[in-house]
Every structure is written in structure tokens, then in C-alpha cells.
Amino acid sequence: MHEFVMETKCCTDIANLLLKKGTRLQFNVKPLGRHCEEDWDKESETFLRFLESA
């Protein structure tokens, strides 16, 4: 299975478990995304808008 498909499935499985508990969430899977400051900076507008709407 392609790595992106596997990552997306894992995120979906986790999201479904959290939604069943009433958790408000947003996840954003980026193909070839990295866990680094440069990539987070590109996504900050998305997650900050989500946090502000809480």
C-alpha cells in the first residue's frame, strides 16, 4: 500500500474514534509533508483559523 494511503487511513481511523467521543477536530494530511517548522509555517493559517472558530 502506498505510504500516503496508509497515512490517510491512520488519520481517518483516529479521527473516527475521536468523533465518536464528541471531539471537534480537523486533520490535514500533506503528501510528503514533514514535521518541521518550515512546513508548519505554511499550514499555520489553516490551523489557527480552526482554533479561532472554537
C-alpha positions in Angstrom: 0.0 0.0 0.0 1.3 3.5 -0.9 2.6 5.3 2.2 0.2 8.3 1.6 -2.8 5.9 1.5 -1.6 4.3 4.8 -1.1 7.6 6.5 -4.5 8.8 5.4 -6.1 5.6 6.7 -4.4 6.0 10.0 -5.6 9.6 10.3 -9.1 8.6 9.4 -9.2 5.8 11.9 -8.0 8.1 14.7 -10.5 10.9 13.6 -13.4 8.4 13.7 -12.5 7.3 17.2 -12.3 11.0 18.4 -15.5 12.0 16.7 -17.3 9.2 18.4 -16.2 10.8 21.7 -17.6 14.2 20.6 -14.2 15.7 19.9 -14.1 18.7 17.5 -11.2 18.1 15.1 -9.6 19.0 11.8 -6.8 17.0 10.2 -4.8 17.8 7.2 -2.6 15.2 5.5 0.0 16.6 3.3 1.7 14.2 0.8 5.5 14.3 1.5 4.9 16.7 4.3 7.5 16.9 7.1 7.2 17.6 10.8 9.3 20.8 10.7 8.9 24.5 11.3 9.0 25.3 7.6 6.1 23.1 6.8 4.1 24.1 9.9 4.6 27.8 8.9 2.9 27.0 5.6 -0.1 25.5 7.4 -0.4 28.0 10.3 -3.3 29.9 8.6 -5.3 26.7 8.4 -4.9 25.5 12.0 -5.1 29.0 13.5 -8.4 29.6 11.7 -9.7 26.3 13.1 -8.6 27.2 16.7 -10.2 30.7 16.5 -13.5 29.2 15.5 -13.7 27.1 18.6 
